[in-house]
Amino acid sequence: MSEPIVPGDKAQPDAENAGEDLCPQCNGTGRYKDEECKNCGGSGKVFVPVGTP
Ligand SMILES: [Zn+2]
């Protein structure tokens, strides 16, 4: 039970209110400190809600 928490990746990629953004943790490289970036799961991108108050 060590499911990685991925902040900013809760929105569906194809959702209207979701926007793609570079992962601020790894700057889109998908790597952080020579390991897979846990913020984006190694994709280098995060999906963030857009237009939500
Ligand atoms: Zn990342």
mmCIF file of the protein (N, C-alpha, C, O) and its ligand, coordinates in Angstrom:
data_MODEL
# 
_entry.id   MODEL 
# 
loop_
_entity.id 
_entity.type 
_entity.pdbx_number_of_molecules 
1 polymer     1 
2 non-polymer 1 
# 
_entity_poly.entity_id                      1 
_entity_poly.type                           'polypeptide(L)' 
_entity_poly.nstd_linkage                   no 
_entity_poly.nstd_monomer                   no 
_entity_poly.pdbx_seq_one_letter_code       MSEPIVPGDKAQPDAENAGEDLCPQCNGTGRYKDEECKNCGGSGKVFVPVGTP 
_entity_poly.pdbx_seq_one_letter_code_can   MSEPIVPGDKAQPDAENAGEDLCPQCNGTGRYKDEECKNCGGSGKVFVPVGTP 
_entity_poly.pdbx_strand_id                 A 
# 
loop_
_entity_poly_seq.entity_id 
_entity_poly_seq.num 
_entity_poly_seq.mon_id 
_entity_poly_seq.hetero 
1 1  MET n 
1 2  SER n 
1 3  GLU n 
1 4  PRO n 
1 5  ILE n 
1 6  VAL n 
1 7  PRO n 
1 8  GLY n 
1 9  ASP n 
1 10 LYS n 
1 11 ALA n 
1 12 GLN n 
1 13 PRO n 
1 14 ASP n 
1 15 ALA n 
1 16 GLU n 
1 17 ASN n 
1 18 ALA n 
1 19 GLY n 
1 20 GLU n 
1 21 ASP n 
1 22 LEU n 
1 23 CYS n 
1 24 PRO n 
1 25 GLN n 
1 26 CYS n 
1 27 ASN n 
1 28 GLY n 
1 29 THR n 
1 30 GLY n 
1 31 ARG n 
1 32 TYR n 
1 33 LYS n 
1 34 ASP n 
1 35 GLU n 
1 36 GLU n 
1 37 CYS n 
1 38 LYS n 
1 39 ASN n 
1 40 CYS n 
1 41 GLY n 
1 42 GLY n 
1 43 SER n 
1 44 GLY n 
1 45 LYS n 
1 46 VAL n 
1 47 PHE n 
1 48 VAL n 
1 49 PRO n 
1 50 VAL n 
1 51 GLY n 
1 52 THR n 
1 53 PRO n 
# 
loop_
_struct_asym.id 
_struct_asym.entity_id 
A 1 
B 2 
# 
loop_
_chem_comp.id 
_chem_comp.type 
_chem_comp.mon_nstd_flag 
ALA 'L-peptide linking' y 
ARG 'L-peptide linking' y 
ASN 'L-peptide linking' y 
ASP 'L-peptide linking' y 
CYS 'L-peptide linking' y 
GLN 'L-peptide linking' y 
GLU 'L-peptide linking' y 
GLY 'peptide linking'   y 
ILE 'L-peptide linking' y 
LEU 'L-peptide linking' y 
LYS 'L-peptide linking' y 
MET 'L-peptide linking' y 
PHE 'L-peptide linking' y 
PRO 'L-peptide linking' y 
SER 'L-peptide linking' y 
THR 'L-peptide linking' y 
TYR 'L-peptide linking' y 
VAL 'L-peptide linking' y 
ZN  non-polymer         . 
# 
_pdbx_entity_nonpoly.entity_id   2 
_pdbx_entity_nonpoly.name        ? 
_pdbx_entity_nonpoly.comp_id     ZN 
# 
_pdbx_nonpoly_scheme.asym_id         B 
_pdbx_nonpoly_scheme.entity_id       2 
_pdbx_nonpoly_scheme.mon_id          ZN 
_pdbx_nonpoly_scheme.ndb_seq_num     1 
_pdbx_nonpoly_scheme.pdb_seq_num     101 
_pdbx_nonpoly_scheme.auth_seq_num    101 
_pdbx_nonpoly_scheme.pdb_mon_id      ZN 
_pdbx_nonpoly_scheme.auth_mon_id     ZN 
_pdbx_nonpoly_scheme.pdb_strand_id   A 
_pdbx_nonpoly_scheme.pdb_ins_code    . 
# 
loop_
_atom_site.group_PDB 
_atom_site.id 
_atom_site.type_symbol 
_atom_site.label_atom_id 
_atom_site.label_alt_id 
_atom_site.label_comp_id 
_atom_site.label_asym_id 
_atom_site.label_entity_id 
_atom_site.label_seq_id 
_atom_site.pdbx_PDB_ins_code 
_atom_site.Cartn_x 
_atom_site.Cartn_y 
_atom_site.Cartn_z 
_atom_site.occupancy 
_atom_site.B_iso_or_equiv 
_atom_site.pdbx_formal_charge 
_atom_site.auth_seq_id 
_atom_site.auth_comp_id 
_atom_site.auth_asym_id 
_atom_site.auth_atom_id 
_atom_site.pdbx_PDB_model_num 
ATOM   1   N  N  . MET A 1 1  ? 0.831   -1.200 0.000   1.00 0.00 ? 1   MET A N  1 
ATOM   2   C  CA . MET A 1 1  ? 0.000   0.000  0.000   1.00 0.00 ? 1   MET A CA 1 
ATOM   3   C  C  . MET A 1 1  ? 0.866   1.251  0.000   1.00 0.00 ? 1   MET A C  1 
ATOM   4   O  O  . MET A 1 1  ? 0.889   1.999  0.977   1.00 0.00 ? 1   MET A O  1 
ATOM   5   N  N  . SER A 1 2  ? 1.561   1.469  -1.073  1.00 0.00 ? 2   SER A N  1 
ATOM   6   C  CA . SER A 1 2  ? 2.373   2.682  -1.156  1.00 0.00 ? 2   SER A CA 1 
ATOM   7   C  C  . SER A 1 2  ? 2.052   3.422  -2.450  1.00 0.00 ? 2   SER A C  1 
ATOM   8   O  O  . SER A 1 2  ? 2.932   3.784  -3.231  1.00 0.00 ? 2   SER A O  1 
ATOM   9   N  N  . GLU A 1 3  ? 0.770   3.628  -2.636  1.00 0.00 ? 3   GLU A N  1 
ATOM   10  C  CA . GLU A 1 3  ? 0.344   4.353  -3.841  1.00 0.00 ? 3   GLU A CA 1 
ATOM   11  C  C  . GLU A 1 3  ? 0.918   5.771  -3.823  1.00 0.00 ? 3   GLU A C  1 
ATOM   12  O  O  . GLU A 1 3  ? 0.718   6.519  -2.866  1.00 0.00 ? 3   GLU A O  1 
ATOM   13  N  N  . PRO A 1 4  ? 1.612   6.119  -4.863  1.00 0.00 ? 4   PRO A N  1 
ATOM   14  C  CA . PRO A 1 4  ? 2.217   7.468  -4.910  1.00 0.00 ? 4   PRO A CA 1 
ATOM   15  C  C  . PRO A 1 4  ? 1.144   8.547  -5.075  1.00 0.00 ? 4   PRO A C  1 
ATOM   16  O  O  . PRO A 1 4  ? 0.233   8.438  -5.896  1.00 0.00 ? 4   PRO A O  1 
ATOM   17  N  N  . ILE A 1 5  ? 1.290   9.551  -4.290  1.00 0.00 ? 5   ILE A N  1 
ATOM   18  C  CA . ILE A 1 5  ? 0.357   10.669 -4.406  1.00 0.00 ? 5   ILE A CA 1 
ATOM   19  C  C  . ILE A 1 5  ? 0.876   11.642 -5.466  1.00 0.00 ? 5   ILE A C  1 
ATOM   20  O  O  . ILE A 1 5  ? 2.026   12.078 -5.418  1.00 0.00 ? 5   ILE A O  1 
ATOM   21  N  N  . VAL A 1 6  ? 0.030   11.963 -6.395  1.00 0.00 ? 6   VAL A N  1 
ATOM   22  C  CA . VAL A 1 6  ? 0.443   12.847 -7.483  1.00 0.00 ? 6   VAL A CA 1 
ATOM   23  C  C  . VAL A 1 6  ? -0.403  14.109 -7.478  1.00 0.00 ? 6   VAL A C  1 
ATOM   24  O  O  . VAL A 1 6  ? -1.457  14.160 -8.112  1.00 0.00 ? 6   VAL A O  1 
ATOM   25  N  N  . PRO A 1 7  ? 0.052   15.110 -6.773  1.00 0.00 ? 7   PRO A N  1 
ATOM   26  C  CA . PRO A 1 7  ? -0.694  16.368 -6.724  1.00 0.00 ? 7   PRO A CA 1 
ATOM   27  C  C  . PRO A 1 7  ? -0.826  16.984 -8.118  1.00 0.00 ? 7   PRO A C  1 
ATOM   28  O  O  . PRO A 1 7  ? 0.125   17.003 -8.899  1.00 0.00 ? 7   PRO A O  1 
ATOM   29  N  N  . GLY A 1 8  ? -1.991  17.472 -8.398  1.00 0.00 ? 8   GLY A N  1 
ATOM   30  C  CA . GLY A 1 8  ? -2.175  18.129 -9.694  1.00 0.00 ? 8   GLY A CA 1 
ATOM   31  C  C  . GLY A 1 8  ? -2.488  17.157 -10.808 1.00 0.00 ? 8   GLY A C  1 
ATOM   32  O  O  . GLY A 1 8  ? -2.649  17.562 -11.959 1.00 0.00 ? 8   GLY A O  1 
ATOM   33  N  N  . ASP A 1 9  ? -2.573  15.902 -10.486 1.00 0.00 ? 9   ASP A N  1 
ATOM   34  C  CA . ASP A 1 9  ? -2.821  14.915 -11.528 1.00 0.00 ? 9   ASP A CA 1 
ATOM   35  C  C  . ASP A 1 9  ? -4.154  14.219 -11.297 1.00 0.00 ? 9   ASP A C  1 
ATOM   36  O  O  . ASP A 1 9  ? -4.360  13.082 -11.720 1.00 0.00 ? 9   ASP A O  1 
ATOM   37  N  N  . LYS A 1 10 ? -5.045  14.913 -10.627 1.00 0.00 ? 10  LYS A N  1 
ATOM   38  C  CA . LYS A 1 10 ? -6.327  14.309 -10.309 1.00 0.00 ? 10  LYS A CA 1 
ATOM   39  C  C  . LYS A 1 10 ? -7.355  14.532 -11.409 1.00 0.00 ? 10  LYS A C  1 
ATOM   40  O  O  . LYS A 1 10 ? -8.312  13.772 -11.552 1.00 0.00 ? 10  LYS A O  1 
ATOM   41  N  N  . ALA A 1 11 ? -7.142  15.570 -12.166 1.00 0.00 ? 11  ALA A N  1 
ATOM   42  C  CA . ALA A 1 11 ? -8.083  15.871 -13.236 1.00 0.00 ? 11  ALA A CA 1 
ATOM   43  C  C  . ALA A 1 11 ? -7.852  14.944 -14.433 1.00 0.00 ? 11  ALA A C  1 
ATOM   44  O  O  . ALA A 1 11 ? -6.722  14.531 -14.696 1.00 0.00 ? 11  ALA A O  1 
ATOM   45  N  N  . GLN A 1 12 ? -8.884  14.634 -15.125 1.00 0.00 ? 12  GLN A N  1 
ATOM   46  C  CA . GLN A 1 12 ? -8.743  13.802 -16.310 1.00 0.00 ? 12  GLN A CA 1 
ATOM   47  C  C  . GLN A 1 12 ? -8.055  14.602 -17.417 1.00 0.00 ? 12  GLN A C  1 
ATOM   48  O  O  . GLN A 1 12 ? -8.355  15.778 -17.620 1.00 0.00 ? 12  GLN A O  1 
ATOM   49  N  N  . PRO A 1 13 ? -7.147  13.968 -18.117 1.00 0.00 ? 13  PRO A N  1 
ATOM   50  C  CA . PRO A 1 13 ? -6.408  14.679 -19.169 1.00 0.00 ? 13  PRO A CA 1 
ATOM   51  C  C  . PRO A 1 13 ? -7.319  15.244 -20.256 1.00 0.00 ? 13  PRO A C  1 
ATOM   52  O  O  . PRO A 1 13 ? -7.018  16.279 -20.850 1.00 0.00 ? 13  PRO A O  1 
ATOM   53  N  N  . ASP A 1 14 ? -8.408  14.575 -20.506 1.00 0.00 ? 14  ASP A N  1 
ATOM   54  C  CA . ASP A 1 14 ? -9.281  15.028 -21.586 1.00 0.00 ? 14  ASP A CA 1 
ATOM   55  C  C  . ASP A 1 14 ? -10.465 15.836 -21.061 1.00 0.00 ? 14  ASP A C  1 
ATOM   56  O  O  . ASP A 1 14 ? -11.397 16.150 -21.801 1.00 0.00 ? 14  ASP A O  1 
ATOM   57  N  N  . ALA A 1 15 ? -10.412 16.158 -19.803 1.00 0.00 ? 15  ALA A N  1 
ATOM   58  C  CA . ALA A 1 15 ? -11.503 16.956 -19.256 1.00 0.00 ? 15  ALA A CA 1 
ATOM   59  C  C  . ALA A 1 15 ? -11.378 18.404 -19.726 1.00 0.00 ? 15  ALA A C  1 
ATOM   60  O  O  . ALA A 1 15 ? -10.284 18.921 -19.951 1.00 0.00 ? 15  ALA A O  1 
ATOM   61  N  N  . GLU A 1 16 ? -12.516 19.021 -19.861 1.00 0.00 ? 16  GLU A N  1 
ATOM   62  C  CA . GLU A 1 16 ? -12.516 20.396 -20.369 1.00 0.00 ? 16  GLU A CA 1 
ATOM   63  C  C  . GLU A 1 16 ? -11.824 21.347 -19.410 1.00 0.00 ? 16  GLU A C  1 
ATOM   64  O  O  . GLU A 1 16 ? -11.206 22.331 -19.814 1.00 0.00 ? 16  GLU A O  1 
ATOM   65  N  N  . ASN A 1 17 ? -11.941 21.034 -18.155 1.00 0.00 ? 17  ASN A N  1 
ATOM   66  C  CA . ASN A 1 17 ? -11.392 21.956 -17.163 1.00 0.00 ? 17  ASN A CA 1 
ATOM   67  C  C  . ASN A 1 17 ? -9.992  21.561 -16.718 1.00 0.00 ? 17  ASN A C  1 
ATOM   68  O  O  . ASN A 1 17 ? -9.520  21.975 -15.659 1.00 0.00 ? 17  ASN A O  1 
ATOM   69  N  N  . ALA A 1 18 ? -9.339  20.755 -17.543 1.00 0.00 ? 18  ALA A N  1 
ATOM   70  C  CA . ALA A 1 18 ? -7.990  20.351 -17.189 1.00 0.00 ? 18  ALA A CA 1 
ATOM   71  C  C  . ALA A 1 18 ? -6.995  20.943 -18.174 1.00 0.00 ? 18  ALA A C  1 
ATOM   72  O  O  . ALA A 1 18 ? -7.238  20.989 -19.380 1.00 0.00 ? 18  ALA A O  1 
ATOM   73  N  N  . GLY A 1 19 ? -5.899  21.382 -17.647 1.00 0.00 ? 19  GLY A N  1 
ATOM   74  C  CA . GLY A 1 19 ? -4.854  21.934 -18.496 1.00 0.00 ? 19  GLY A CA 1 
ATOM   75  C  C  . GLY A 1 19 ? -3.541  21.225 -18.247 1.00 0.00 ? 19  GLY A C  1 
ATOM   76  O  O  . GLY A 1 19 ? -3.232  20.845 -17.118 1.00 0.00 ? 19  GLY A O  1 
ATOM   77  N  N  . GLU A 1 20 ? -2.781  21.050 -19.294 1.00 0.00 ? 20  GLU A N  1 
ATOM   78  C  CA . GLU A 1 20 ? -1.504  20.372 -19.144 1.00 0.00 ? 20  GLU A CA 1 
ATOM   79  C  C  . GLU A 1 20 ? -0.430  21.400 -18.793 1.00 0.00 ? 20  GLU A C  1 
ATOM   80  O  O  . GLU A 1 20 ? -0.392  22.499 -19.347 1.00 0.00 ? 20  GLU A O  1 
ATOM   81  N  N  . ASP A 1 21 ? 0.421   21.025 -17.880 1.00 0.00 ? 21  ASP A N  1 
ATOM   82  C  CA . ASP A 1 21 ? 1.479   21.951 -17.488 1.00 0.00 ? 21  ASP A CA 1 
ATOM   83  C  C  . ASP A 1 21 ? 2.750   21.170 -17.183 1.00 0.00 ? 21  ASP A C  1 
ATOM   84  O  O  . ASP A 1 21 ? 2.703   20.000 -16.806 1.00 0.00 ? 21  ASP A O  1 
ATOM   85  N  N  . LEU A 1 22 ? 3.844   21.815 -17.348 1.00 0.00 ? 22  LEU A N  1 
ATOM   86  C  CA . LEU A 1 22 ? 5.102   21.170 -17.000 1.00 0.00 ? 22  LEU A CA 1 
ATOM   87  C  C  . LEU A 1 22 ? 5.168   20.944 -15.500 1.00 0.00 ? 22  LEU A C  1 
ATOM   88  O  O  . LEU A 1 22 ? 4.733   21.781 -14.710 1.00 0.00 ? 22  LEU A O  1 
ATOM   89  N  N  . CYS A 1 23 ? 5.706   19.824 -15.130 1.00 0.00 ? 23  CYS A N  1 
ATOM   90  C  CA . CYS A 1 23 ? 5.845   19.536 -13.709 1.00 0.00 ? 23  CYS A CA 1 
ATOM   91  C  C  . CYS A 1 23 ? 6.845   20.508 -13.085 1.00 0.00 ? 23  CYS A C  1 
ATOM   92  O  O  . CYS A 1 23 ? 7.988   20.600 -13.532 1.00 0.00 ? 23  CYS A O  1 
ATOM   93  N  N  . PRO A 1 24 ? 6.418   21.219 -12.069 1.00 0.00 ? 24  PRO A N  1 
ATOM   94  C  CA . PRO A 1 24 ? 7.302   22.202 -11.430 1.00 0.00 ? 24  PRO A CA 1 
ATOM   95  C  C  . PRO A 1 24 ? 8.424   21.546 -10.637 1.00 0.00 ? 24  PRO A C  1 
ATOM   96  O  O  . PRO A 1 24 ? 9.429   22.178 -10.310 1.00 0.00 ? 24  PRO A O  1 
ATOM   97  N  N  . GLN A 1 25 ? 8.236   20.300 -10.343 1.00 0.00 ? 25  GLN A N  1 
ATOM   98  C  CA . GLN A 1 25 ? 9.231   19.597 -9.525  1.00 0.00 ? 25  GLN A CA 1 
ATOM   99  C  C  . GLN A 1 25 ? 10.458  19.215 -10.348 1.00 0.00 ? 25  GLN A C  1 
ATOM   100 O  O  . GLN A 1 25 ? 11.594  19.349 -9.893  1.00 0.00 ? 25  GLN A O  1 
ATOM   101 N  N  . CYS A 1 26 ? 10.215  18.749 -11.540 1.00 0.00 ? 26  CYS A N  1 
ATOM   102 C  CA . CYS A 1 26 ? 11.314  18.263 -12.371 1.00 0.00 ? 26  CYS A CA 1 
ATOM   103 C  C  . CYS A 1 26 ? 11.476  19.083 -13.646 1.00 0.00 ? 26  CYS A C  1 
ATOM   104 O  O  . CYS A 1 26 ? 12.326  18.789 -14.487 1.00 0.00 ? 26  CYS A O  1 
ATOM   105 N  N  . ASN A 1 27 ? 10.649  20.114 -13.773 1.00 0.00 ? 27  ASN A N  1 
ATOM   106 C  CA . ASN A 1 27 ? 10.712  20.979 -14.947 1.00 0.00 ? 27  ASN A CA 1 
ATOM   107 C  C  . ASN A 1 27 ? 10.467  20.214 -16.246 1.00 0.00 ? 27  ASN A C  1 
ATOM   108 O  O  . ASN A 1 27 ? 11.019  20.550 -17.294 1.00 0.00 ? 27  ASN A O  1 
ATOM   109 N  N  . GLY A 1 28 ? 9.645   19.199 -16.161 1.00 0.00 ? 28  GLY A N  1 
ATOM   110 C  CA . GLY A 1 28 ? 9.253   18.483 -17.369 1.00 0.00 ? 28  GLY A CA 1 
ATOM   111 C  C  . GLY A 1 28 ? 10.215  17.380 -17.779 1.00 0.00 ? 28  GLY A C  1 
ATOM   112 O  O  . GLY A 1 28 ? 10.047  16.765 -18.832 1.00 0.00 ? 28  GLY A O  1 
ATOM   113 N  N  . THR A 1 29 ? 11.203  17.133 -16.967 1.00 0.00 ? 29  THR A N  1 
ATOM   114 C  CA . THR A 1 29 ? 12.160  16.097 -17.327 1.00 0.00 ? 29  THR A CA 1 
ATOM   115 C  C  . THR A 1 29 ? 11.681  14.710 -16.908 1.00 0.00 ? 29  THR A C  1 
ATOM   116 O  O  . THR A 1 29 ? 12.102  13.696 -17.465 1.00 0.00 ? 29  THR A O  1 
ATOM   117 N  N  . GLY A 1 30 ? 10.802  14.688 -15.926 1.00 0.00 ? 30  GLY A N  1 
ATOM   118 C  CA . GLY A 1 30 ? 10.318  13.413 -15.426 1.00 0.00 ? 30  GLY A CA 1 
ATOM   119 C  C  . GLY A 1 30 ? 11.289  12.760 -14.461 1.00 0.00 ? 30  GLY A C  1 
ATOM   120 O  O  . GLY A 1 30 ? 11.041  11.673 -13.939 1.00 0.00 ? 30  GLY A O  1 
ATOM   121 N  N  . ARG A 1 31 ? 12.397  13.443 -14.238 1.00 0.00 ? 31  ARG A N  1 
ATOM   122 C  CA . ARG A 1 31 ? 13.401  12.899 -13.328 1.00 0.00 ? 31  ARG A CA 1 
ATOM   123 C  C  . ARG A 1 31 ? 13.691  13.924 -12.239 1.00 0.00 ? 31  ARG A C  1 
ATOM   124 O  O  . ARG A 1 31 ? 13.777  15.125 -12.497 1.00 0.00 ? 31  ARG A O  1 
ATOM   125 N  N  . TYR A 1 32 ? 13.834  13.437 -11.056 1.00 0.00 ? 32  TYR A N  1 
ATOM   126 C  CA . TYR A 1 32 ? 14.151  14.328 -9.948  1.00 0.00 ? 32  TYR A CA 1 
ATOM   127 C  C  . TYR A 1 32 ? 15.197  13.670 -9.069  1.00 0.00 ? 32  TYR A C  1 
ATOM   128 O  O  . TYR A 1 32 ? 14.964  12.615 -8.481  1.00 0.00 ? 32  TYR A O  1 
ATOM   129 N  N  . LYS A 1 33 ? 16.337  14.301 -8.990  1.00 0.00 ? 33  LYS A N  1 
ATOM   130 C  CA . LYS A 1 33 ? 17.434  13.753 -8.199  1.00 0.00 ? 33  LYS A CA 1 
ATOM   131 C  C  . LYS A 1 33 ? 17.762  12.316 -8.614  1.00 0.00 ? 33  LYS A C  1 
ATOM   132 O  O  . LYS A 1 33 ? 17.919  11.426 -7.778  1.00 0.00 ? 33  LYS A O  1 
ATOM   133 N  N  . ASP A 1 34 ? 17.856  12.125 -9.916  1.00 0.00 ? 34  ASP A N  1 
ATOM   134 C  CA . ASP A 1 34 ? 18.259  10.845 -10.485 1.00 0.00 ? 34  ASP A CA 1 
ATOM   135 C  C  . ASP A 1 34 ? 17.255  9.732  -10.197 1.00 0.00 ? 34  ASP A C  1 
ATOM   136 O  O  . ASP A 1 34 ? 17.581  8.546  -10.248 1.00 0.00 ? 34  ASP A O  1 
ATOM   137 N  N  . GLU A 1 35 ? 16.025  10.149 -9.893  1.00 0.00 ? 35  GLU A N  1 
ATOM   138 C  CA . GLU A 1 35 ? 14.976  9.150  -9.714  1.00 0.00 ? 35  GLU A CA 1 
ATOM   139 C  C  . GLU A 1 35 ? 13.741  9.612  -10.466 1.00 0.00 ? 35  GLU A C  1 
ATOM   140 O  O  . GLU A 1 35 ? 13.646  10.758 -10.907 1.00 0.00 ? 35  GLU A O  1 
ATOM   141 N  N  . GLU A 1 36 ? 12.806  8.696  -10.598 1.00 0.00 ? 36  GLU A N  1 
ATOM   142 C  CA . GLU A 1 36 ? 11.561  9.091  -11.241 1.00 0.00 ? 36  GLU A CA 1 
ATOM   143 C  C  . GLU A 1 36 ? 10.877  10.155 -10.398 1.00 0.00 ? 36  GLU A C  1 
ATOM   144 O  O  . GLU A 1 36 ? 10.735  10.006 -9.185  1.00 0.00 ? 36  GLU A O  1 
ATOM   145 N  N  . CYS A 1 37 ? 10.460  11.217 -11.045 1.00 0.00 ? 37  CYS A N  1 
ATOM   146 C  CA . CYS A 1 37 ? 9.815   12.302 -10.312 1.00 0.00 ? 37  CYS A CA 1 
ATOM   147 C  C  . CYS A 1 37 ? 8.466   11.820 -9.775  1.00 0.00 ? 37  CYS A C  1 
ATOM   148 O  O  . CYS A 1 37 ? 7.618   11.317 -10.512 1.00 0.00 ? 37  CYS A O  1 
ATOM   149 N  N  . LYS A 1 38 ? 8.306   11.993 -8.471  1.00 0.00 ? 38  LYS A N  1 
ATOM   150 C  CA . LYS A 1 38 ? 7.083   11.485 -7.861  1.00 0.00 ? 38  LYS A CA 1 
ATOM   151 C  C  . LYS A 1 38 ? 5.926   12.461 -7.995  1.00 0.00 ? 38  LYS A C  1 
ATOM   152 O  O  . LYS A 1 38 ? 4.765   12.114 -7.778  1.00 0.00 ? 38  LYS A O  1 
ATOM   153 N  N  . ASN A 1 39 ? 6.264   13.669 -8.352  1.00 0.00 ? 39  ASN A N  1 
ATOM   154 C  CA . ASN A 1 39 ? 5.207   14.673 -8.490  1.00 0.00 ? 39  ASN A CA 1 
ATOM   155 C  C  . ASN A 1 39 ? 4.376   14.417 -9.746  1.00 0.00 ? 39  ASN A C  1 
ATOM   156 O  O  . ASN A 1 39 ? 3.163   14.629 -9.751  1.00 0.00 ? 39  ASN A O  1 
ATOM   157 N  N  . CYS A 1 40 ? 5.030   13.967 -10.794 1.00 0.00 ? 40  CYS A N  1 
ATOM   158 C  CA . CYS A 1 40 ? 4.322   13.757 -12.063 1.00 0.00 ? 40  CYS A CA 1 
ATOM   159 C  C  . CYS A 1 40 ? 4.344   12.293 -12.462 1.00 0.00 ? 40  CYS A C  1 
ATOM   160 O  O  . CYS A 1 40 ? 3.795   11.925 -13.501 1.00 0.00 ? 40  CYS A O  1 
ATOM   161 N  N  . GLY A 1 41 ? 4.961   11.466 -11.663 1.00 0.00 ? 41  GLY A N  1 
ATOM   162 C  CA . GLY A 1 41 ? 5.020   10.044 -11.981 1.00 0.00 ? 41  GLY A CA 1 
ATOM   163 C  C  . GLY A 1 41 ? 5.985   9.736  -13.109 1.00 0.00 ? 41  GLY A C  1 
ATOM   164 O  O  . GLY A 1 41 ? 5.926   8.666  -13.714 1.00 0.00 ? 41  GLY A O  1 
ATOM   165 N  N  . GLY A 1 42 ? 6.867   10.671 -13.386 1.00 0.00 ? 42  GLY A N  1 
ATOM   166 C  CA . GLY A 1 42 ? 7.879   10.430 -14.404 1.00 0.00 ? 42  GLY A CA 1 
ATOM   167 C  C  . GLY A 1 42 ? 7.462   10.886 -15.792 1.00 0.00 ? 42  GLY A C  1 
ATOM   168 O  O  . GLY A 1 42 ? 8.210   10.720 -16.755 1.00 0.00 ? 42  GLY A O  1 
ATOM   169 N  N  . SER A 1 43 ? 6.286   11.453 -15.894 1.00 0.00 ? 43  SER A N  1 
ATOM   170 C  CA . SER A 1 43 ? 5.808   11.901 -17.205 1.00 0.00 ? 43  SER A CA 1 
ATOM   171 C  C  . SER A 1 43 ? 6.348   13.287 -17.548 1.00 0.00 ? 43  SER A C  1 
ATOM   172 O  O  . SER A 1 43 ? 6.446   13.661 -18.716 1.00 0.00 ? 43  SER A O  1 
ATOM   173 N  N  . GLY A 1 44 ? 6.692   14.030 -16.517 1.00 0.00 ? 44  GLY A N  1 
ATOM   174 C  CA . GLY A 1 44 ? 7.189   15.384 -16.752 1.00 0.00 ? 44  GLY A CA 1 
ATOM   175 C  C  . GLY A 1 44 ? 6.072   16.390 -16.929 1.00 0.00 ? 44  GLY A C  1 
ATOM   176 O  O  . GLY A 1 44 ? 6.304   17.585 -17.111 1.00 0.00 ? 44  GLY A O  1 
ATOM   177 N  N  . LYS A 1 45 ? 4.862   15.878 -16.872 1.00 0.00 ? 45  LYS A N  1 
ATOM   178 C  CA . LYS A 1 45 ? 3.722   16.781 -17.041 1.00 0.00 ? 45  LYS A CA 1 
ATOM   179 C  C  . LYS A 1 45 ? 2.709   16.536 -15.942 1.00 0.00 ? 45  LYS A C  1 
ATOM   180 O  O  . LYS A 1 45 ? 2.595   15.430 -15.413 1.00 0.00 ? 45  LYS A O  1 
ATOM   181 N  N  . VAL A 1 46 ? 1.983   17.575 -15.611 1.00 0.00 ? 46  VAL A N  1 
ATOM   182 C  CA . VAL A 1 46 ? 0.910   17.436 -14.659 1.00 0.00 ? 46  VAL A CA 1 
ATOM   183 C  C  . VAL A 1 46 ? -0.346  18.066 -15.250 1.00 0.00 ? 46  VAL A C  1 
ATOM   184 O  O  . VAL A 1 46 ? -0.279  19.005 -16.044 1.00 0.00 ? 46  VAL A O  1 
ATOM   185 N  N  . PHE A 1 47 ? -1.455  17.543 -14.857 1.00 0.00 ? 47  PHE A N  1 
ATOM   186 C  CA . PHE A 1 47 ? -2.716  18.109 -15.332 1.00 0.00 ? 47  PHE A CA 1 
ATOM   187 C  C  . PHE A 1 47 ? -3.345  18.908 -14.205 1.00 0.00 ? 47  PHE A C  1 
ATOM   188 O  O  . PHE A 1 47 ? -3.603  18.388 -13.120 1.00 0.00 ? 47  PHE A O  1 
ATOM   189 N  N  . VAL A 1 48 ? -3.579  20.138 -14.473 1.00 0.00 ? 48  VAL A N  1 
ATOM   190 C  CA . VAL A 1 48 ? -4.126  21.011 -13.444 1.00 0.00 ? 48  VAL A CA 1 
ATOM   191 C  C  . VAL A 1 48 ? -5.473  21.566 -13.903 1.00 0.00 ? 48  VAL A C  1 
ATOM   192 O  O  . VAL A 1 48 ? -5.670  21.851 -15.084 1.00 0.00 ? 48  VAL A O  1 
ATOM   193 N  N  . PRO A 1 49 ? -6.377  21.711 -12.970 1.00 0.00 ? 49  PRO A N  1 
ATOM   194 C  CA . PRO A 1 49 ? -7.679  22.283 -13.285 1.00 0.00 ? 49  PRO A CA 1 
ATOM   195 C  C  . PRO A 1 49 ? -7.524  23.728 -13.751 1.00 0.00 ? 49  PRO A C  1 
ATOM   196 O  O  . PRO A 1 49 ? -6.716  24.493 -13.224 1.00 0.00 ? 49  PRO A O  1 
ATOM   197 N  N  . VAL A 1 50 ? -8.312  24.068 -14.740 1.00 0.00 ? 50  VAL A N  1 
ATOM   198 C  CA . VAL A 1 50 ? -8.234  25.431 -15.271 1.00 0.00 ? 50  VAL A CA 1 
ATOM   199 C  C  . VAL A 1 50 ? -9.594  26.086 -15.148 1.00 0.00 ? 50  VAL A C  1 
ATOM   200 O  O  . VAL A 1 50 ? -10.618 25.485 -15.469 1.00 0.00 ? 50  VAL A O  1 
ATOM   201 N  N  . GLY A 1 51 ? -9.593  27.302 -14.689 1.00 0.00 ? 51  GLY A N  1 
ATOM   202 C  CA . GLY A 1 51 ? -10.837 28.044 -14.639 1.00 0.00 ? 51  GLY A CA 1 
ATOM   203 C  C  . GLY A 1 51 ? -11.679 27.758 -13.416 1.00 0.00 ? 51  GLY A C  1 
ATOM   204 O  O  . GLY A 1 51 ? -12.821 28.207 -13.319 1.00 0.00 ? 51  GLY A O  1 
ATOM   205 N  N  . THR A 1 52 ? -11.118 27.013 -12.484 1.00 0.00 ? 52  THR A N  1 
ATOM   206 C  CA . THR A 1 52 ? -11.873 26.745 -11.262 1.00 0.00 ? 52  THR A CA 1 
ATOM   207 C  C  . THR A 1 52 ? -11.557 27.820 -10.221 1.00 0.00 ? 52  THR A C  1 
ATOM   208 O  O  . THR A 1 52 ? -10.393 28.175 -10.037 1.00 0.00 ? 52  THR A O  1 
ATOM   209 N  N  . PRO A 1 53 ? -12.538 28.318 -9.566  1.00 0.00 ? 53  PRO A N  1 
ATOM   210 C  CA . PRO A 1 53 ? -12.348 29.385 -8.583  1.00 0.00 ? 53  PRO A CA 1 
ATOM   211 C  C  . PRO A 1 53 ? -11.554 28.922 -7.373  1.00 0.00 ? 53  PRO A C  1 
ATOM   212 O  O  . PRO A 1 53 ? -11.311 29.707 -6.457  1.00 0.00 ? 53  PRO A O  1 
HETATM 213 ZN ZN . ZN  B 2 .  ? 7.878   15.811 -12.348 1.00 0.00 2 101 ZN  A ZN 1 
# 
